Amino acid sequence: MPRKPSIINVLTIAGSDSGGASGVQADLRTFSRFGLHGLSVMTAVTAQNLHEVVSVHCVPAREVECQLRALFSGFRIDGVKIGMLGSATNVAVVARVLRELRARNVVLDPVLASSSGSALLSARGLDVLRTQLIPLASVLTPNLPEAALLLKRTVTQADAANAARDLLALGARAVLLKGGHGRGAVVRDILVDAEGSRAFPHARLPLRARGTGCVLASAIACGLAMGQSPRRSITIAEQFLQRALRHSYAPTRDRIKVLDVFAKT
């Protein structure tokens, strides 16, 4: 009998979104859409809806480490997506354990603030992320405000290519700087890696959506876990995100959209 293909396991290390639009919930839906088995390490429990974060309870670093070690001892981890970590101690323990266990195909989405502007990581946590976690990343996926915090300077759409190169110097093997926070009719994401740079332009859609960064980073992690190159994984993920955005839906009266990651056309 032919052997069944081995199961591909992808791990999300992120916070829980009680509104279901982002975080662990969005990551696991994305893994499922790619046909992969999703694993999760919960770093924080949030009380939020589609327009505000009401409260955040960080999971203690010891429990984060226990979750990580339990999963790495029981599964082959083919890819890792990192989102909200919530505290400096959580950033440090995730970096230490991933380094020790030689995690591969790591996609780091540096969630530093919520869509409504609430800070989700302290200045100390940002420093630890910059020096200890970014060097472990196969792909780093900040948006423009996150890039500004990481580089400690103003970053605009016009400066995106230079900023992406400066972020690459922090140690990640590739940087995808997302342009959704810019202005204009076109959203331009910029990829910079050892091969050079590439732009991913998309028409700006007339909608407000949650979870775009989580879905994009998770889709990249899926591509890497399946053996695709970073460039190919990013290309597939960009197309996947645009499809999910075009088919997004509004579960509440305020018309903020949730991405439909299961859309096929």
Sine and cosine of phi, psi and omega as CSV:
sin_phi,cos_phi,sin_psi,cos_psi,sin_omega,cos_omega
0.00,0.00,0.63,-0.78,0.04,-1.00
-0.91,0.41,0.59,-0.81,0.00,-1.00
-0.96,0.27,0.64,-0.77,0.07,-1.00
-0.95,0.32,0.61,-0.79,0.06,-1.00
-0.89,0.45,0.57,-0.82,-0.02,-1.00
-0.93,0.38,0.54,-0.84,0.01,-1.00
-0.95,0.30,0.68,-0.73,0.07,-1.00
-0.99,-0.12,0.81,-0.59,-0.03,-1.00
-0.95,-0.31,0.76,-0.64,0.05,-1.00
-0.83,-0.56,0.71,-0.70,-0.08,-1.00
-0.95,-0.31,0.75,-0.66,0.20,-0.98
-0.97,-0.26,0.73,-0.69,0.10,-1.00
-0.90,-0.45,0.97,-0.22,-0.18,-0.98
-0.25,-0.97,0.04,-1.00,0.03,-1.00
-1.00,-0.01,0.33,-0.94,0.05,-1.00
-1.00,0.04,0.71,-0.71,0.08,-1.00
-0.96,-0.29,0.94,-0.34,-0.03,-1.00
-0.90,0.44,-0.34,0.94,0.05,-1.00
-0.99,0.11,-0.13,0.99,0.11,-0.99
0.97,0.24,0.12,0.99,-0.09,-1.00
-1.00,-0.09,-0.38,0.93,-0.11,-0.99
-0.62,-0.79,-0.25,-0.97,0.08,-1.00
0.88,0.47,-0.47,-0.88,-0.05,-1.00
-0.82,0.57,-0.63,0.78,-0.04,-1.00
-0.88,0.48,-0.72,0.69,0.01,-1.00
-0.93,0.38,-0.62,0.79,-0.02,-1.00
-0.89,0.46,-0.75,0.66,-0.04,-1.00
-0.91,0.42,-0.59,0.81,0.07,-1.00
-0.89,0.46,-0.65,0.76,-0.01,-1.00
-0.92,0.40,-0.71,0.70,0.04,-1.00
-0.83,0.55,-0.68,0.73,-0.01,-1.00
-0.89,0.45,-0.64,0.77,0.00,-1.00
-0.88,0.48,-0.53,0.85,0.03,-1.00
-1.00,0.08,0.01,1.00,0.03,-1.00
0.98,0.19,0.37,0.93,-0.05,-1.00
-0.96,-0.28,0.35,-0.94,0.02,-1.00
-1.00,0.04,0.83,-0.56,-0.05,-1.00
-1.00,-0.09,0.72,-0.70,0.10,-0.99
-0.89,-0.46,0.41,-0.91,-0.04,-1.00
-0.60,-0.80,0.64,-0.77,0.20,-0.98
-0.90,-0.44,0.88,-0.47,-0.04,-1.00
-1.00,0.06,0.82,-0.57,0.00,-1.00
-0.97,-0.23,-0.35,0.94,-0.03,-1.00
-0.33,-0.94,0.48,-0.88,0.13,-0.99
-0.93,-0.38,0.83,-0.56,-0.02,-1.00
-0.91,-0.41,0.52,-0.85,0.19,-0.98
-0.96,-0.26,0.95,-0.31,-0.05,-1.00
-0.45,-0.89,0.33,-0.94,0.16,-0.99
-0.84,-0.54,-0.40,-0.92,-0.08,-1.00
-0.99,0.16,-0.14,0.99,-0.03,-1.00
-0.79,-0.61,-0.07,1.00,0.06,-1.00
-0.36,-0.93,0.49,-0.87,0.15,-0.99
-0.99,-0.14,0.90,-0.45,-0.07,-1.00
-0.99,0.11,-0.68,0.73,0.01,-1.00
-0.40,-0.92,0.37,-0.93,0.01,-1.00
-0.72,-0.69,0.78,-0.62,0.10,-1.00
-0.88,-0.47,0.93,-0.36,-0.01,-1.00
-0.97,0.23,0.68,-0.73,0.11,-0.99
-0.96,0.30,0.72,-0.69,0.00,-1.00
-0.84,0.55,0.57,-0.82,-0.07,-1.00
-0.84,0.54,-0.57,0.82,0.01,-1.00
-0.87,0.49,-0.65,0.76,0.01,-1.00
-0.95,0.32,-0.57,0.82,0.08,-1.00
-0.88,0.48,-0.71,0.70,0.02,-1.00
-0.89,0.45,-0.67,0.74,0.02,-1.00
-0.87,0.49,-0.67,0.74,0.04,-1.00
-0.88,0.48,-0.72,0.69,-0.02,-1.00
-0.86,0.50,-0.75,0.66,-0.08,-1.00
-0.93,0.37,-0.58,0.81,0.05,-1.00
-0.88,0.47,-0.68,0.73,-0.04,-1.00
-0.95,0.31,-0.70,0.72,-0.02,-1.00
-0.93,0.38,-0.43,0.90,0.03,-1.00
-0.99,0.14,-0.37,0.93,-0.08,-1.00
-0.95,-0.32,-0.23,0.97,-0.05,-1.00
-0.71,-0.71,0.43,-0.90,0.26,-0.97
-1.00,0.07,0.89,-0.46,-0.05,-1.00
-1.00,-0.04,0.92,-0.38,-0.08,-1.00
-1.00,-0.01,-0.33,0.94,0.02,-1.00
-0.32,-0.95,0.44,-0.90,-0.04,-1.00
-0.72,-0.70,0.76,-0.65,0.15,-0.99
-0.91,-0.41,0.80,-0.60,0.00,-1.00
-0.93,-0.38,0.77,-0.63,0.06,-1.00
-0.87,-0.50,-0.81,-0.58,-0.02,-1.00
-0.91,0.41,0.78,-0.62,0.05,-1.00
-0.94,-0.35,-0.45,0.89,0.24,-0.97
1.00,0.04,-0.52,0.85,-0.04,-1.00
-0.49,-0.87,0.37,-0.93,0.02,-1.00
-0.88,0.47,-0.63,0.78,0.00,-1.00
-0.92,0.39,-0.58,0.81,0.07,-1.00
-0.92,0.39,-0.66,0.75,0.06,-1.00
-0.86,0.52,-0.72,0.69,-0.05,-1.00
-0.90,0.43,-0.69,0.73,-0.05,-1.00
-0.94,0.33,-0.60,0.80,0.05,-1.00
-0.90,0.44,-0.70,0.71,0.02,-1.00
-0.88,0.47,-0.70,0.72,-0.05,-1.00
-0.90,0.43,-0.73,0.69,-0.05,-1.00
-0.94,0.35,-0.68,0.73,0.01,-1.00
-0.89,0.45,-0.61,0.79,0.05,-1.00
-0.92,0.40,-0.72,0.69,-0.02,-1.00
-0.88,0.48,-0.66,0.76,-0.06,-1.00
-1.00,-0.02,0.07,1.00,0.08,-1.00
0.82,0.57,0.76,0.65,0.03,-1.00
-0.88,0.48,0.59,-0.81,-0.02,-1.00
-0.85,-0.53,0.27,-0.96,0.04,-1.00
0.81,0.58,0.82,0.57,-0.05,-1.00
-1.00,-0.08,0.83,-0.55,0.09,-1.00
-0.94,-0.34,0.86,-0.50,-0.04,-1.00
-0.95,-0.31,0.92,-0.39,0.12,-0.99
-0.98,-0.21,0.98,-0.18,-0.17,-0.99
-0.97,0.26,1.00,0.09,-0.04,-1.00
-0.97,0.25,0.97,-0.24,-0.09,-1.00
-0.94,-0.33,-0.31,0.95,0.03,-1.00
-0.42,-0.91,0.45,-0.89,0.04,-1.00
-0.98,0.22,0.19,-0.98,0.04,-1.00
-0.87,0.49,-0.46,0.89,0.00,-1.00
-1.00,0.05,-0.02,1.00,0.08,-1.00
0.98,-0.20,-0.01,1.00,0.00,-1.00
-0.95,0.32,0.77,-0.64,0.03,-1.00
-0.92,0.39,0.72,-0.69,-0.03,-1.00
-0.88,-0.47,0.05,1.00,0.06,-1.00
-0.45,-0.89,0.68,-0.73,-0.03,-1.00
-0.96,0.28,0.20,-0.98,0.05,-1.00
-0.87,0.49,-0.64,0.77,0.05,-1.00
-0.89,0.45,-0.68,0.73,0.04,-1.00
-0.88,0.47,-0.62,0.79,0.03,-1.00
-0.89,0.46,-0.67,0.74,0.02,-1.00
-0.89,0.45,-0.68,0.73,0.00,-1.00
-0.91,0.41,-0.66,0.75,0.04,-1.00
-0.87,0.49,-0.69,0.73,-0.04,-1.00
-0.89,0.45,-0.68,0.73,-0.14,-0.99
-1.00,-0.05,-0.47,0.89,-0.12,-0.99
-0.93,-0.36,-0.52,0.85,-0.11,-0.99
-0.99,-0.16,-0.66,0.75,-0.01,-1.00
-0.83,0.55,-0.65,0.76,0.01,-1.00
-0.89,0.46,-0.24,0.97,0.04,-1.00
-1.00,0.00,-0.13,0.99,-0.16,-0.99
-0.99,0.12,0.76,-0.65,0.19,-0.98
-0.95,0.31,-0.63,0.78,0.04,-1.00
-0.64,-0.76,0.74,-0.67,0.09,-1.00
-0.95,-0.33,0.75,-0.66,-0.12,-0.99
-0.80,-0.60,0.90,0.44,0.02,-1.00
-0.99,0.16,0.38,-0.92,0.22,-0.97
-1.00,-0.05,-0.03,-1.00,-0.09,-1.00
-0.88,0.47,-0.73,0.68,0.04,-1.00
-0.89,0.46,-0.62,0.79,0.03,-1.00
-0.92,0.40,-0.63,0.78,0.06,-1.00
-0.87,0.49,-0.64,0.77,0.02,-1.00
-0.89,0.46,-0.66,0.75,0.03,-1.00
-0.92,0.39,-0.66,0.75,-0.02,-1.00
-0.92,0.38,-0.59,0.81,-0.04,-1.00
-1.00,-0.06,-0.13,0.99,0.00,-1.00
0.86,0.52,0.68,0.74,0.06,-1.00
-0.36,-0.93,0.22,-0.97,0.06,-1.00
-0.94,0.34,0.70,-0.71,0.06,-1.00
-0.80,-0.60,0.83,-0.56,0.03,-1.00
-0.91,-0.41,0.17,-0.99,0.05,-1.00
-0.87,0.50,-0.61,0.79,0.01,-1.00
-0.91,0.42,-0.45,0.89,-0.03,-1.00
-0.99,-0.14,0.13,0.99,-0.18,-0.98
-0.88,0.48,-0.68,0.74,-0.04,-1.00
-0.90,0.44,-0.70,0.72,0.04,-1.00
-0.90,0.43,-0.66,0.75,0.01,-1.00
-0.90,0.44,-0.65,0.76,0.02,-1.00
-0.89,0.46,-0.63,0.78,0.05,-1.00
-0.92,0.40,-0.62,0.79,0.04,-1.00
-0.92,0.38,-0.60,0.80,0.07,-1.00
-0.92,0.40,-0.62,0.78,0.04,-1.00
-0.86,0.51,-0.56,0.83,0.00,-1.00
-0.92,0.39,-0.25,0.97,0.05,-1.00
-0.97,0.25,-0.19,0.98,0.14,-0.99
0.82,-0.58,-0.23,0.97,0.07,-1.00
-0.92,0.39,0.44,-0.90,-0.02,-1.00
-0.99,0.11,-0.31,0.95,0.10,-0.99
-0.43,-0.90,0.52,-0.85,0.03,-1.00
-0.79,-0.61,0.80,-0.61,0.16,-0.99
-0.93,-0.37,0.97,-0.24,-0.01,-1.00
-1.00,-0.02,0.91,-0.42,-0.12,-0.99
-1.00,0.10,0.67,-0.74,-0.10,-0.99
-0.97,-0.25,0.24,0.97,-0.08,-1.00
-0.88,0.47,-0.43,0.90,0.02,-1.00
-1.00,0.09,-0.01,1.00,0.08,-1.00
-0.98,0.20,-0.14,-0.99,0.00,-1.00
-0.87,-0.49,0.22,-0.98,0.04,-1.00
0.96,-0.29,0.14,-0.99,-0.08,-1.00
-0.97,0.23,-0.24,0.97,-0.04,-1.00
-0.86,-0.51,0.76,-0.65,0.15,-0.99
-1.00,-0.05,0.80,-0.60,-0.07,-1.00
-0.85,-0.53,0.93,-0.37,0.13,-0.99
-1.00,-0.02,0.64,-0.77,-0.07,-1.00
-0.89,-0.47,0.84,-0.54,0.09,-1.00
-0.98,-0.19,0.75,-0.66,0.10,-1.00
-0.75,-0.66,0.77,-0.64,0.07,-1.00
-0.51,-0.86,-0.23,-0.97,-0.05,-1.00
-0.90,0.43,-0.36,0.93,0.00,-1.00
-0.99,0.11,-0.23,0.97,-0.04,-1.00
0.78,-0.63,-0.62,-0.78,-0.05,-1.00
-0.74,-0.68,0.38,-0.92,0.06,-1.00
-0.50,-0.86,0.64,-0.77,0.03,-1.00
-0.98,-0.21,0.59,-0.81,0.10,-0.99
-0.87,-0.50,1.00,-0.02,0.00,-1.00
-1.00,0.04,0.63,-0.78,0.05,-1.00
-0.64,-0.77,0.57,-0.82,0.09,-1.00
-0.90,0.44,0.71,-0.70,0.04,-1.00
-0.95,0.32,0.83,-0.55,-0.03,-1.00
-1.00,0.08,0.58,-0.81,-0.05,-1.00
-0.99,0.15,0.91,0.41,-0.02,-1.00
-0.43,-0.90,0.34,-0.94,0.13,-0.99
-0.95,-0.31,0.83,-0.56,-0.07,-1.00
-0.75,-0.66,0.49,-0.87,0.06,-1.00
-0.94,-0.34,0.51,-0.86,0.13,-0.99
1.00,0.06,0.15,0.99,-0.07,-1.00
-0.89,0.45,-0.69,0.72,-0.02,-1.00
-0.91,0.42,-0.63,0.78,0.01,-1.00
-0.90,0.44,-0.73,0.69,-0.04,-1.00
-0.91,0.42,-0.68,0.73,-0.01,-1.00
-0.89,0.46,-0.75,0.66,-0.02,-1.00
-0.90,0.43,-0.64,0.77,0.02,-1.00
-0.91,0.42,-0.64,0.77,0.03,-1.00
-0.91,0.41,-0.61,0.79,0.07,-1.00
-0.89,0.46,-0.70,0.72,0.01,-1.00
-0.87,0.50,-0.62,0.79,0.04,-1.00
-0.88,0.47,-0.71,0.71,0.02,-1.00
-0.87,0.49,-0.72,0.70,0.03,-1.00
-0.88,0.48,-0.69,0.73,-0.01,-1.00
-0.89,0.46,-0.50,0.87,0.01,-1.00
-1.00,0.07,0.08,1.00,0.09,-1.00
1.00,-0.09,0.12,0.99,0.05,-1.00
-0.98,0.21,0.42,-0.91,0.08,-1.00
-0.94,0.35,0.35,-0.94,0.07,-1.00
-0.82,0.57,-0.68,0.74,-0.02,-1.00
-0.90,0.43,-0.70,0.71,0.01,-1.00
-0.92,0.39,-0.64,0.77,0.02,-1.00
-0.88,0.48,-0.67,0.74,0.00,-1.00
-0.92,0.40,-0.65,0.76,0.02,-1.00
-0.88,0.48,-0.73,0.68,0.02,-1.00
-0.88,0.47,-0.68,0.73,-0.04,-1.00
-0.91,0.41,-0.63,0.78,0.03,-1.00
-0.88,0.47,-0.67,0.74,0.03,-1.00
-0.92,0.40,-0.64,0.76,0.02,-1.00
-0.88,0.48,-0.70,0.72,0.00,-1.00
-0.89,0.45,-0.68,0.73,-0.01,-1.00
-0.89,0.46,-0.63,0.78,0.04,-1.00
-0.91,0.42,-0.69,0.72,0.01,-1.00
-0.90,0.44,-0.60,0.80,0.03,-1.00
-0.92,0.39,-0.70,0.71,-0.03,-1.00
-0.89,0.45,-0.46,0.89,-0.02,-1.00
-0.96,-0.28,0.28,0.96,-0.03,-1.00
-0.91,0.42,0.33,-0.94,-0.07,-1.00
-0.71,-0.70,0.38,-0.92,-0.03,-1.00
-0.94,-0.34,0.96,-0.26,-0.03,-1.00
-0.99,0.14,-0.11,0.99,0.00,-1.00
-0.77,-0.63,0.14,-0.99,-0.07,-1.00
-0.96,0.28,-0.26,0.97,-0.04,-1.00
-0.99,0.15,-0.02,1.00,0.14,-0.99
0.95,0.33,0.17,0.99,0.14,-0.99
-0.94,0.33,0.71,-0.71,-0.17,-0.99
-1.00,-0.09,0.48,-0.88,0.16,-0.99
-0.92,-0.39,0.69,-0.72,-0.07,-1.00
-0.95,0.31,0.68,-0.74,0.07,-1.00
-1.00,-0.09,1.00,-0.03,-0.06,-1.00
-0.96,0.29,-0.20,0.98,-0.01,-1.00
-1.00,-0.09,0.06,1.00,0.04,-1.00
-0.90,0.44,0.66,-0.75,-0.08,-1.00
-0.93,-0.37,-0.18,0.98,-0.04,-1.00
-0.79,-0.62,0.00,0.00,0.00,0.00
